Amino acid sequence: MNTESINKTIEKVREGLKTEGGDIEVIEIRDNVLYVRLIGSCQTCPMSSMTMKNWVEKTILFELPSLSAVKAVQAT
């Protein structure tokens, strides 16, 4: 897994989130887990946990099968 493939996958996810006023940022990759933060309108959306699990995580793990998980980090 390289930075280019991660960025390409995040851009796919970002395009979908931006249609709803949201975005995503990569926080870190540790022990094959990608930590991300949903930002913009996704931060306060009551459906963000479903979006994270059913779309963001699913898309990223499909595109980057070497990852074991995608975890959301809450804004501080």
mmCIF file of the N, C-alpha and C atoms, coordinates in Angstrom:
data_MODEL
# 
_entry.id   MODEL 
# 
loop_
_atom_site.group_PDB 
_atom_site.id 
_atom_site.type_symbol 
_atom_site.label_atom_id 
_atom_site.label_alt_id 
_atom_site.label_comp_id 
_atom_site.label_asym_id 
_atom_site.label_entity_id 
_atom_site.label_seq_id 
_atom_site.pdbx_PDB_ins_code 
_atom_site.Cartn_x 
_atom_site.Cartn_y 
_atom_site.Cartn_z 
_atom_site.occupancy 
_atom_site.B_iso_or_equiv 
_atom_site.pdbx_formal_charge 
_atom_site.auth_seq_id 
_atom_site.auth_comp_id 
_atom_site.auth_asym_id 
_atom_site.auth_atom_id 
_atom_site.pdbx_PDB_model_num 
ATOM 1   N N  . MET A 1 1  ? 0.860   -1.181 0.000  1.00 0.00 ? 1  MET A N  1 
ATOM 2   C CA . MET A 1 1  ? 0.000   0.000  0.000  1.00 0.00 ? 1  MET A CA 1 
ATOM 3   C C  . MET A 1 1  ? 0.898   1.234  0.000  1.00 0.00 ? 1  MET A C  1 
ATOM 4   N N  . ASN A 1 2  ? 0.620   2.126  -0.928 1.00 0.00 ? 2  ASN A N  1 
ATOM 5   C CA . ASN A 1 2  ? 1.434   3.332  -1.003 1.00 0.00 ? 2  ASN A CA 1 
ATOM 6   C C  . ASN A 1 2  ? 0.553   4.579  -0.870 1.00 0.00 ? 2  ASN A C  1 
ATOM 7   N N  . THR A 1 3  ? 1.222   5.694  -0.689 1.00 0.00 ? 3  THR A N  1 
ATOM 8   C CA . THR A 1 3  ? 0.521   6.965  -0.494 1.00 0.00 ? 3  THR A CA 1 
ATOM 9   C C  . THR A 1 3  ? -0.362  7.312  -1.681 1.00 0.00 ? 3  THR A C  1 
ATOM 10  N N  . GLU A 1 4  ? 0.090   7.014  -2.881 1.00 0.00 ? 4  GLU A N  1 
ATOM 11  C CA . GLU A 1 4  ? -0.689  7.331  -4.079 1.00 0.00 ? 4  GLU A CA 1 
ATOM 12  C C  . GLU A 1 4  ? -2.019  6.580  -4.102 1.00 0.00 ? 4  GLU A C  1 
ATOM 13  N N  . SER A 1 5  ? -2.003  5.297  -3.762 1.00 0.00 ? 5  SER A N  1 
ATOM 14  C CA . SER A 1 5  ? -3.246  4.526  -3.769 1.00 0.00 ? 5  SER A CA 1 
ATOM 15  C C  . SER A 1 5  ? -4.194  4.993  -2.668 1.00 0.00 ? 5  SER A C  1 
ATOM 16  N N  . ILE A 1 6  ? -3.654  5.383  -1.530 1.00 0.00 ? 6  ILE A N  1 
ATOM 17  C CA . ILE A 1 6  ? -4.492  5.920  -0.450 1.00 0.00 ? 6  ILE A CA 1 
ATOM 18  C C  . ILE A 1 6  ? -5.137  7.226  -0.895 1.00 0.00 ? 6  ILE A C  1 
ATOM 19  N N  . ASN A 1 7  ? -4.334  8.122  -1.458 1.00 0.00 ? 7  ASN A N  1 
ATOM 20  C CA . ASN A 1 7  ? -4.862  9.419  -1.910 1.00 0.00 ? 7  ASN A CA 1 
ATOM 21  C C  . ASN A 1 7  ? -5.929  9.247  -2.988 1.00 0.00 ? 7  ASN A C  1 
ATOM 22  N N  . LYS A 1 8  ? -5.708  8.327  -3.908 1.00 0.00 ? 8  LYS A N  1 
ATOM 23  C CA . LYS A 1 8  ? -6.672  8.074  -4.979 1.00 0.00 ? 8  LYS A CA 1 
ATOM 24  C C  . LYS A 1 8  ? -8.001  7.580  -4.408 1.00 0.00 ? 8  LYS A C  1 
ATOM 25  N N  . THR A 1 9  ? -7.936  6.699  -3.444 1.00 0.00 ? 9  THR A N  1 
ATOM 26  C CA . THR A 1 9  ? -9.144  6.163  -2.817 1.00 0.00 ? 9  THR A CA 1 
ATOM 27  C C  . THR A 1 9  ? -9.858  7.231  -2.001 1.00 0.00 ? 9  THR A C  1 
ATOM 28  N N  . ILE A 1 10 ? -9.102  8.019  -1.255 1.00 0.00 ? 10 ILE A N  1 
ATOM 29  C CA . ILE A 1 10 ? -9.702  9.097  -0.460 1.00 0.00 ? 10 ILE A CA 1 
ATOM 30  C C  . ILE A 1 10 ? -10.387 10.109 -1.383 1.00 0.00 ? 10 ILE A C  1 
ATOM 31  N N  . GLU A 1 11 ? -9.811  10.374 -2.540 1.00 0.00 ? 11 GLU A N  1 
ATOM 32  C CA . GLU A 1 11 ? -10.434 11.294 -3.493 1.00 0.00 ? 11 GLU A CA 1 
ATOM 33  C C  . GLU A 1 11 ? -11.780 10.776 -3.981 1.00 0.00 ? 11 GLU A C  1 
ATOM 34  N N  . LYS A 1 12 ? -11.893 9.473  -4.191 1.00 0.00 ? 12 LYS A N  1 
ATOM 35  C CA . LYS A 1 12 ? -13.191 8.885  -4.581 1.00 0.00 ? 12 LYS A CA 1 
ATOM 36  C C  . LYS A 1 12 ? -14.232 9.139  -3.501 1.00 0.00 ? 12 LYS A C  1 
ATOM 37  N N  . VAL A 1 13 ? -13.850 8.891  -2.267 1.00 0.00 ? 13 VAL A N  1 
ATOM 38  C CA . VAL A 1 13 ? -14.762 9.094  -1.143 1.00 0.00 ? 13 VAL A CA 1 
ATOM 39  C C  . VAL A 1 13 ? -15.083 10.579 -1.000 1.00 0.00 ? 13 VAL A C  1 
ATOM 40  N N  . ARG A 1 14 ? -14.071 11.400 -1.117 1.00 0.00 ? 14 ARG A N  1 
ATOM 41  C CA . ARG A 1 14 ? -14.231 12.851 -0.972 1.00 0.00 ? 14 ARG A CA 1 
ATOM 42  C C  . ARG A 1 14 ? -15.253 13.404 -1.971 1.00 0.00 ? 14 ARG A C  1 
ATOM 43  N N  . GLU A 1 15 ? -15.198 12.935 -3.205 1.00 0.00 ? 15 GLU A N  1 
ATOM 44  C CA . GLU A 1 15 ? -16.136 13.407 -4.230 1.00 0.00 ? 15 GLU A CA 1 
ATOM 45  C C  . GLU A 1 15 ? -17.579 13.180 -3.797 1.00 0.00 ? 15 GLU A C  1 
ATOM 46  N N  . GLY A 1 16 ? -17.866 12.020 -3.260 1.00 0.00 ? 16 GLY A N  1 
ATOM 47  C CA . GLY A 1 16 ? -19.222 11.723 -2.797 1.00 0.00 ? 16 GLY A CA 1 
ATOM 48  C C  . GLY A 1 16 ? -19.629 12.563 -1.609 1.00 0.00 ? 16 GLY A C  1 
ATOM 49  N N  . LEU A 1 17 ? -18.722 12.729 -0.654 1.00 0.00 ? 17 LEU A N  1 
ATOM 50  C CA . LEU A 1 17 ? -19.041 13.515 0.536  1.00 0.00 ? 17 LEU A CA 1 
ATOM 51  C C  . LEU A 1 17 ? -19.252 14.986 0.209  1.00 0.00 ? 17 LEU A C  1 
ATOM 52  N N  . LYS A 1 18 ? -18.483 15.493 -0.734 1.00 0.00 ? 18 LYS A N  1 
ATOM 53  C CA . LYS A 1 18 ? -18.599 16.913 -1.094 1.00 0.00 ? 18 LYS A CA 1 
ATOM 54  C C  . LYS A 1 18 ? -19.940 17.246 -1.724 1.00 0.00 ? 18 LYS A C  1 
ATOM 55  N N  . THR A 1 19 ? -20.605 16.279 -2.332 1.00 0.00 ? 19 THR A N  1 
ATOM 56  C CA . THR A 1 19 ? -21.929 16.551 -2.902 1.00 0.00 ? 19 THR A CA 1 
ATOM 57  C C  . THR A 1 19 ? -22.941 16.882 -1.809 1.00 0.00 ? 19 THR A C  1 
ATOM 58  N N  . GLU A 1 20 ? -22.622 16.483 -0.583 1.00 0.00 ? 20 GLU A N  1 
ATOM 59  C CA . GLU A 1 20 ? -23.515 16.762 0.548  1.00 0.00 ? 20 GLU A CA 1 
ATOM 60  C C  . GLU A 1 20 ? -22.933 17.813 1.494  1.00 0.00 ? 20 GLU A C  1 
ATOM 61  N N  . GLY A 1 21 ? -21.851 18.467 1.074  1.00 0.00 ? 21 GLY A N  1 
ATOM 62  C CA . GLY A 1 21 ? -21.246 19.516 1.895  1.00 0.00 ? 21 GLY A CA 1 
ATOM 63  C C  . GLY A 1 21 ? -20.231 19.000 2.906  1.00 0.00 ? 21 GLY A C  1 
ATOM 64  N N  . GLY A 1 22 ? -19.841 17.750 2.784  1.00 0.00 ? 22 GLY A N  1 
ATOM 65  C CA . GLY A 1 22 ? -18.876 17.172 3.722  1.00 0.00 ? 22 GLY A CA 1 
ATOM 66  C C  . GLY A 1 22 ? -17.527 16.961 3.085  1.00 0.00 ? 22 GLY A C  1 
ATOM 67  N N  . ASP A 1 23 ? -16.644 16.370 3.855  1.00 0.00 ? 23 ASP A N  1 
ATOM 68  C CA . ASP A 1 23 ? -15.300 16.060 3.374  1.00 0.00 ? 23 ASP A CA 1 
ATOM 69  C C  . ASP A 1 23 ? -14.696 15.033 4.323  1.00 0.00 ? 23 ASP A C  1 
ATOM 70  N N  . ILE A 1 24 ? -13.496 14.593 4.014  1.00 0.00 ? 24 ILE A N  1 
ATOM 71  C CA . ILE A 1 24 ? -12.800 13.602 4.823  1.00 0.00 ? 24 ILE A CA 1 
ATOM 72  C C  . ILE A 1 24 ? -11.331 13.972 4.868  1.00 0.00 ? 24 ILE A C  1 
ATOM 73  N N  . GLU A 1 25 ? -10.706 13.722 6.010  1.00 0.00 ? 25 GLU A N  1 
ATOM 74  C CA . GLU A 1 25 ? -9.257  13.921 6.100  1.00 0.00 ? 25 GLU A CA 1 
ATOM 75  C C  . GLU A 1 25 ? -8.636  12.696 6.743  1.00 0.00 ? 25 GLU A C  1 
ATOM 76  N N  . VAL A 1 26 ? -7.460  12.346 6.259  1.00 0.00 ? 26 VAL A N  1 
ATOM 77  C CA . VAL A 1 26 ? -6.711  11.226 6.816  1.00 0.00 ? 26 VAL A CA 1 
ATOM 78  C C  . VAL A 1 26 ? -5.935  11.737 8.019  1.00 0.00 ? 26 VAL A C  1 
ATOM 79  N N  . ILE A 1 27 ? -6.082  11.044 9.133  1.00 0.00 ? 27 ILE A N  1 
ATOM 80  C CA . ILE A 1 27 ? -5.361  11.406 10.347 1.00 0.00 ? 27 ILE A CA 1 
ATOM 81  C C  . ILE A 1 27 ? -4.041  10.643 10.421 1.00 0.00 ? 27 ILE A C  1 
ATOM 82  N N  . GLU A 1 28 ? -4.122  9.319  10.290 1.00 0.00 ? 28 GLU A N  1 
ATOM 83  C CA . GLU A 1 28 ? -2.915  8.500  10.303 1.00 0.00 ? 28 GLU A CA 1 
ATOM 84  C C  . GLU A 1 28 ? -3.239  7.072  9.901  1.00 0.00 ? 28 GLU A C  1 
ATOM 85  N N  . ILE A 1 29 ? -2.192  6.329  9.612  1.00 0.00 ? 29 ILE A N  1 
ATOM 86  C CA . ILE A 1 29 ? -2.302  4.891  9.382  1.00 0.00 ? 29 ILE A CA 1 
ATOM 87  C C  . ILE A 1 29 ? -1.395  4.235  10.412 1.00 0.00 ? 29 ILE A C  1 
ATOM 88  N N  . ARG A 1 30 ? -2.000  3.348  11.215 1.00 0.00 ? 30 ARG A N  1 
ATOM 89  C CA . ARG A 1 30 ? -1.232  2.673  12.261 1.00 0.00 ? 30 ARG A CA 1 
ATOM 90  C C  . ARG A 1 30 ? -1.700  1.233  12.352 1.00 0.00 ? 30 ARG A C  1 
ATOM 91  N N  . ASP A 1 31 ? -0.778  0.305  12.292 1.00 0.00 ? 31 ASP A N  1 
ATOM 92  C CA . ASP A 1 31 ? -1.092  -1.130 12.400 1.00 0.00 ? 31 ASP A CA 1 
ATOM 93  C C  . ASP A 1 31 ? -2.153  -1.560 11.394 1.00 0.00 ? 31 ASP A C  1 
ATOM 94  N N  . ASN A 1 32 ? -2.023  -1.107 10.154 1.00 0.00 ? 32 ASN A N  1 
ATOM 95  C CA . ASN A 1 32 ? -2.959  -1.425 9.056  1.00 0.00 ? 32 ASN A CA 1 
ATOM 96  C C  . ASN A 1 32 ? -4.372  -0.907 9.283  1.00 0.00 ? 32 ASN A C  1 
ATOM 97  N N  . VAL A 1 33 ? -4.513  0.084  10.137 1.00 0.00 ? 33 VAL A N  1 
ATOM 98  C CA . VAL A 1 33 ? -5.804  0.739  10.371 1.00 0.00 ? 33 VAL A CA 1 
ATOM 99  C C  . VAL A 1 33 ? -5.675  2.184  9.891  1.00 0.00 ? 33 VAL A C  1 
ATOM 100 N N  . LEU A 1 34 ? -6.623  2.600  9.059  1.00 0.00 ? 34 LEU A N  1 
ATOM 101 C CA . LEU A 1 34 ? -6.659  3.970  8.559  1.00 0.00 ? 34 LEU A CA 1 
ATOM 102 C C  . LEU A 1 34 ? -7.602  4.778  9.447  1.00 0.00 ? 34 LEU A C  1 
ATOM 103 N N  . TYR A 1 35 ? -7.079  5.829  10.057 1.00 0.00 ? 35 TYR A N  1 
ATOM 104 C CA . TYR A 1 35 ? -7.880  6.709  10.902 1.00 0.00 ? 35 TYR A CA 1 
ATOM 105 C C  . TYR A 1 35 ? -8.230  7.959  10.106 1.00 0.00 ? 35 TYR A C  1 
ATOM 106 N N  . VAL A 1 36 ? -9.520  8.255  10.028 1.00 0.00 ? 36 VAL A N  1 
ATOM 107 C CA . VAL A 1 36 ? -9.999  9.394  9.247  1.00 0.00 ? 36 VAL A CA 1 
ATOM 108 C C  . VAL A 1 36 ? -10.950 10.233 10.089 1.00 0.00 ? 36 VAL A C  1 
ATOM 109 N N  . ARG A 1 37 ? -11.147 11.455 9.645  1.00 0.00 ? 37 ARG A N  1 
ATOM 110 C CA . ARG A 1 37 ? -12.111 12.340 10.295 1.00 0.00 ? 37 ARG A CA 1 
ATOM 111 C C  . ARG A 1 37 ? -13.052 12.871 9.225  1.00 0.00 ? 37 ARG A C  1 
ATOM 112 N N  . LEU A 1 38 ? -14.347 12.744 9.471  1.00 0.00 ? 38 LEU A N  1 
ATOM 113 C CA . LEU A 1 38 ? -15.341 13.356 8.598  1.00 0.00 ? 38 LEU A CA 1 
ATOM 114 C C  . LEU A 1 38 ? -15.468 14.808 9.017  1.00 0.00 ? 38 LEU A C  1 
ATOM 115 N N  . ILE A 1 39 ? -15.462 15.704 8.040  1.00 0.00 ? 39 ILE A N  1 
ATOM 116 C CA . ILE A 1 39 ? -15.520 17.137 8.339  1.00 0.00 ? 39 ILE A CA 1 
ATOM 117 C C  . ILE A 1 39 ? -16.621 17.793 7.508  1.00 0.00 ? 39 ILE A C  1 
ATOM 118 N N  . GLY A 1 40 ? -16.782 19.095 7.684  1.00 0.00 ? 40 GLY A N  1 
ATOM 119 C CA . GLY A 1 40 ? -17.846 19.814 6.989  1.00 0.00 ? 40 GLY A CA 1 
ATOM 120 C C  . GLY A 1 40 ? -19.194 19.412 7.559  1.00 0.00 ? 40 GLY A C  1 
ATOM 121 N N  . SER A 1 41 ? -20.191 19.316 6.709  1.00 0.00 ? 41 SER A N  1 
ATOM 122 C CA . SER A 1 41 ? -21.531 18.981 7.183  1.00 0.00 ? 41 SER A CA 1 
ATOM 123 C C  . SER A 1 41 ? -21.601 17.560 7.743  1.00 0.00 ? 41 SER A C  1 
ATOM 124 N N  . CYS A 1 42 ? -20.625 16.724 7.420  1.00 0.00 ? 42 CYS A N  1 
ATOM 125 C CA . CYS A 1 42 ? -20.601 15.352 7.937  1.00 0.00 ? 42 CYS A CA 1 
ATOM 126 C C  . CYS A 1 42 ? -20.341 15.312 9.444  1.00 0.00 ? 42 CYS A C  1 
ATOM 127 N N  . GLN A 1 43 ? -19.701 16.353 9.979  1.00 0.00 ? 43 GLN A N  1 
ATOM 128 C CA . GLN A 1 43 ? -19.403 16.380 11.413 1.00 0.00 ? 43 GLN A CA 1 
ATOM 129 C C  . GLN A 1 43 ? -20.666 16.364 12.263 1.00 0.00 ? 43 GLN A C  1 
ATOM 130 N N  . THR A 1 44 ? -21.676 17.065 11.835 1.00 0.00 ? 44 THR A N  1 
ATOM 131 C CA . THR A 1 44 ? -22.882 17.208 12.654 1.00 0.00 ? 44 THR A CA 1 
ATOM 132 C C  . THR A 1 44 ? -24.071 16.419 12.127 1.00 0.00 ? 44 THR A C  1 
ATOM 133 N N  . CYS A 1 45 ? -23.877 15.701 11.047 1.00 0.00 ? 45 CYS A N  1 
ATOM 134 C CA . CYS A 1 45 ? -24.975 14.937 10.455 1.00 0.00 ? 45 CYS A CA 1 
ATOM 135 C C  . CYS A 1 45 ? -25.320 13.734 11.334 1.00 0.00 ? 45 CYS A C  1 
ATOM 136 N N  . PRO A 1 46 ? -26.594 13.551 11.639 1.00 0.00 ? 46 PRO A N  1 
ATOM 137 C CA . PRO A 1 46 ? -26.987 12.395 12.448 1.00 0.00 ? 46 PRO A CA 1 
ATOM 138 C C  . PRO A 1 46 ? -26.767 11.057 11.739 1.00 0.00 ? 46 PRO A C  1 
ATOM 139 N N  . MET A 1 47 ? -26.576 11.087 10.434 1.00 0.00 ? 47 MET A N  1 
ATOM 140 C CA . MET A 1 47 ? -26.356 9.862  9.666  1.00 0.00 ? 47 MET A CA 1 
ATOM 141 C C  . MET A 1 47 ? -24.873 9.569  9.438  1.00 0.00 ? 47 MET A C  1 
ATOM 142 N N  . SER A 1 48 ? -23.989 10.368 10.021 1.00 0.00 ? 48 SER A N  1 
ATOM 143 C CA . SER A 1 48 ? -22.557 10.225 9.734  1.00 0.00 ? 48 SER A CA 1 
ATOM 144 C C  . SER A 1 48 ? -22.002 8.866  10.142 1.00 0.00 ? 48 SER A C  1 
ATOM 145 N N  . SER A 1 49 ? -22.494 8.276  11.220 1.00 0.00 ? 49 SER A N  1 
ATOM 146 C CA . SER A 1 49 ? -21.974 6.961  11.613 1.00 0.00 ? 49 SER A CA 1 
ATOM 147 C C  . SER A 1 49 ? -22.370 5.899  10.590 1.00 0.00 ? 49 SER A C  1 
ATOM 148 N N  . MET A 1 50 ? -23.577 6.020  10.032 1.00 0.00 ? 50 MET A N  1 
ATOM 149 C CA . MET A 1 50 ? -24.000 5.090  8.988  1.00 0.00 ? 50 MET A CA 1 
ATOM 150 C C  . MET A 1 50 ? -23.208 5.321  7.701  1.00 0.00 ? 50 MET A C  1 
ATOM 151 N N  . THR A 1 51 ? -22.985 6.577  7.359  1.00 0.00 ? 51 THR A N  1 
ATOM 152 C CA . THR A 1 51 ? -22.189 6.910  6.178  1.00 0.00 ? 51 THR A CA 1 
ATOM 153 C C  . THR A 1 51 ? -20.784 6.346  6.336  1.00 0.00 ? 51 THR A C  1 
ATOM 154 N N  . MET A 1 52 ? -20.230 6.501  7.524  1.00 0.00 ? 52 MET A N  1 
ATOM 155 C CA . MET A 1 52 ? -18.881 6.008  7.790  1.00 0.00 ? 52 MET A CA 1 
ATOM 156 C C  . MET A 1 52 ? -18.809 4.495  7.612  1.00 0.00 ? 52 MET A C  1 
ATOM 157 N N  . LYS A 1 53 ? -19.725 3.782  8.216  1.00 0.00 ? 53 LYS A N  1 
ATOM 158 C CA . LYS A 1 53 ? -19.689 2.319  8.204  1.00 0.00 ? 53 LYS A CA 1 
ATOM 159 C C  . LYS A 1 53 ? -20.100 1.742  6.849  1.00 0.00 ? 53 LYS A C  1 
ATOM 160 N N  . ASN A 1 54 ? -21.224 2.211  6.312  1.00 0.00 ? 54 ASN A N  1 
ATOM 161 C CA . ASN A 1 54 ? -21.808 1.598  5.123  1.00 0.00 ? 54 ASN A CA 1 
ATOM 162 C C  . ASN A 1 54 ? -21.238 2.079  3.798  1.00 0.00 ? 54 ASN A C  1 
ATOM 163 N N  . TRP A 1 55 ? -20.550 3.205  3.789  1.00 0.00 ? 55 TRP A N  1 
ATOM 164 C CA . TRP A 1 55 ? -20.035 3.699  2.527  1.00 0.00 ? 55 TRP A CA 1 
ATOM 165 C C  . TRP A 1 55 ? -18.537 4.002  2.583  1.00 0.00 ? 55 TRP A C  1 
ATOM 166 N N  . VAL A 1 56 ? -18.118 4.859  3.505  1.00 0.00 ? 56 VAL A N  1 
ATOM 167 C CA . VAL A 1 56 ? -16.706 5.249  3.576  1.00 0.00 ? 56 VAL A CA 1 
ATOM 168 C C  . VAL A 1 56 ? -15.827 4.030  3.850  1.00 0.00 ? 56 VAL A C  1 
ATOM 169 N N  . GLU A 1 57 ? -16.111 3.329  4.924  1.00 0.00 ? 57 GLU A N  1 
ATOM 170 C CA . GLU A 1 57 ? -15.298 2.172  5.289  1.00 0.00 ? 57 GLU A CA 1 
ATOM 171 C C  . GLU A 1 57 ? -15.353 1.081  4.215  1.00 0.00 ? 57 GLU A C  1 
ATOM 172 N N  . LYS A 1 58 ? -16.534 0.802  3.736  1.00 0.00 ? 58 LYS A N  1 
ATOM 173 C CA . LYS A 1 58 ? -16.710 -0.237 2.726  1.00 0.00 ? 58 LYS A CA 1 
ATOM 174 C C  . LYS A 1 58 ? -15.925 0.092  1.449  1.00 0.00 ? 58 LYS A C  1 
ATOM 175 N N  . THR A 1 59 ? -15.998 1.323  0.994  1.00 0.00 ? 59 THR A N  1 
ATOM 176 C CA . THR A 1 59 ? -15.291 1.748  -0.211 1.00 0.00 ? 59 THR A CA 1 
ATOM 177 C C  . THR A 1 59 ? -13.781 1.660  -0.028 1.00 0.00 ? 59 THR A C  1 
ATOM 178 N N  . ILE A 1 60 ? -13.291 2.171  1.089  1.00 0.00 ? 60 ILE A N  1 
ATOM 179 C CA . ILE A 1 60 ? -11.851 2.183  1.328  1.00 0.00 ? 60 ILE A CA 1 
ATOM 180 C C  . ILE A 1 60 ? -11.307 0.761  1.456  1.00 0.00 ? 60 ILE A C  1 
ATOM 181 N N  . LEU A 1 61 ? -11.991 -0.095 2.198  1.00 0.00 ? 61 LEU A N  1 
ATOM 182 C CA . LEU A 1 61 ? -11.500 -1.467 2.372  1.00 0.00 ? 61 LEU A CA 1 
ATOM 183 C C  . LEU A 1 61 ? -11.556 -2.260 1.067  1.00 0.00 ? 61 LEU A C  1 
ATOM 184 N N  . PHE A 1 62 ? -12.531 -1.970 0.213  1.00 0.00 ? 62 PHE A N  1 
ATOM 185 C CA . PHE A 1 62 ? -12.599 -2.619 -1.087 1.00 0.00 ? 62 PHE A CA 1 
ATOM 186 C C  . PHE A 1 62 ? -11.412 -2.209 -1.954 1.00 0.00 ? 62 PHE A C  1 
ATOM 187 N N  . GLU A 1 63 ? -11.107 -0.913 -1.943 1.00 0.00 ? 63 GLU A N  1 
ATOM 188 C CA . GLU A 1 63 ? -10.020 -0.377 -2.776 1.00 0.00 ? 63 GLU A CA 1 
ATOM 189 C C  . GLU A 1 63 ? -8.639  -0.692 -2.198 1.00 0.00 ? 63 GLU A C  1 
ATOM 190 N N  . LEU A 1 64 ? -8.552  -0.801 -0.881 1.00 0.00 ? 64 LEU A N  1 
ATOM 191 C CA . LEU A 1 64 ? -7.267  -1.022 -0.204 1.00 0.00 ? 64 LEU A CA 1 
ATOM 192 C C  . LEU A 1 64 ? -7.370  -2.244 0.714  1.00 0.00 ? 64 LEU A C  1 
ATOM 193 N N  . PRO A 1 65 ? -7.424  -3.442 0.151  1.00 0.00 ? 65 PRO A N  1 
ATOM 194 C CA . PRO A 1 65 ? -7.648  -4.649 0.950  1.00 0.00 ? 65 PRO A CA 1 
ATOM 195 C C  . PRO A 1 65 ? -6.545  -4.965 1.960  1.00 0.00 ? 65 PRO A C  1 
ATOM 196 N N  . SER A 1 66 ? -5.392  -4.320 1.848  1.00 0.00 ? 66 SER A N  1 
ATOM 197 C CA . SER A 1 66 ? -4.349  -4.568 2.831  1.00 0.00 ? 66 SER A CA 1 
ATOM 198 C C  . SER A 1 66 ? -4.640  -3.902 4.172  1.00 0.00 ? 66 SER A C  1 
ATOM 199 N N  . LEU A 1 67 ? -5.595  -2.979 4.196  1.00 0.00 ? 67 LEU A N  1 
ATOM 200 C CA . LEU A 1 67 ? -6.018  -2.383 5.466  1.00 0.00 ? 67 LEU A CA 1 
ATOM 201 C C  . LEU A 1 67 ? -6.923  -3.361 6.204  1.00 0.00 ? 67 LEU A C  1 
ATOM 202 N N  . SER A 1 68 ? -6.847  -3.357 7.517  1.00 0.00 ? 68 SER A N  1 
ATOM 203 C CA . SER A 1 68 ? -7.714  -4.230 8.302  1.00 0.00 ? 68 SER A CA 1 
ATOM 204 C C  . SER A 1 68 ? -8.971  -3.507 8.773  1.00 0.00 ? 68 SER A C  1 
ATOM 205 N N  . ALA A 1 69 ? -8.912  -2.170 8.843  1.00 0.00 ? 69 ALA A N  1 
ATOM 206 C CA . ALA A 1 69 ? -10.080 -1.407 9.317  1.00 0.00 ? 69 ALA A CA 1 
ATOM 207 C C  . ALA A 1 69 ? -9.924  0.064  8.958  1.00 0.00 ? 69 ALA A C  1 
ATOM 208 N N  . VAL A 1 70 ? -11.053 0.754  9.013  1.00 0.00 ? 70 VAL A N  1 
ATOM 209 C CA . VAL A 1 70 ? -11.086 2.211  8.876  1.00 0.00 ? 70 VAL A CA 1 
ATOM 210 C C  . VAL A 1 70 ? -11.855 2.705  10.091 1.00 0.00 ? 70 VAL A C  1 
ATOM 211 N N  . LYS A 1 71 ? -11.240 3.600  10.845 1.00 0.00 ? 71 LYS A N  1 
ATOM 212 C CA . LYS A 1 71 ? -11.838 4.106  12.079 1.00 0.00 ? 71 LYS A CA 1 
ATOM 213 C C  . LYS A 1 71 ? -12.022 5.612  11.989 1.00 0.00 ? 71 LYS A C  1 
ATOM 214 N N  . ALA A 1 72 ? -13.162 6.070  12.486 1.00 0.00 ? 72 ALA A N  1 
ATOM 215 C CA . ALA A 1 72 ? -13.443 7.499  12.531 1.00 0.00 ? 72 ALA A CA 1 
ATOM 216 C C  . ALA A 1 72 ? -12.872 8.097  13.808 1.00 0.00 ? 72 ALA A C  1 
ATOM 217 N N  . VAL A 1 73 ? -12.252 9.244  13.672 1.00 0.00 ? 73 VAL A N  1 
ATOM 218 C CA . VAL A 1 73 ? -11.727 10.007 14.802 1.00 0.00 ? 73 VAL A CA 1 
ATOM 219 C C  . VAL A 1 73 ? -12.629 11.233 14.941 1.00 0.00 ? 73 VAL A C  1 
ATOM 220 N N  . GLN A 1 74 ? -13.072 11.501 16.137 1.00 0.00 ? 74 GLN A N  1 
ATOM 221 C CA . GLN A 1 74 ? -13.939 12.644 16.359 1.00 0.00 ? 74 GLN A CA 1 
ATOM 222 C C  . GLN A 1 74 ? -13.144 13.937 16.357 1.00 0.00 ? 74 GLN A C  1 
ATOM 223 N N  . ALA A 1 75 ? -13.780 15.003 15.904 1.00 0.00 ? 75 ALA A N  1 
ATOM 224 C CA . ALA A 1 75 ? -13.145 16.331 15.909 1.00 0.00 ? 75 ALA A CA 1 
ATOM 225 C C  . ALA A 1 75 ? -12.907 16.759 17.341 1.00 0.00 ? 75 ALA A C  1 
ATOM 226 N N  . THR A 1 76 ? -11.819 17.462 17.560 1.00 0.00 ? 76 THR A N  1 
ATOM 227 C CA . THR A 1 76 ? -11.484 17.929 18.914 1.00 0.00 ? 76 THR A CA 1 
ATOM 228 C C  . THR A 1 76 ? -11.853 19.360 19.099 1.00 0.00 ? 76 THR A C  1 
# 
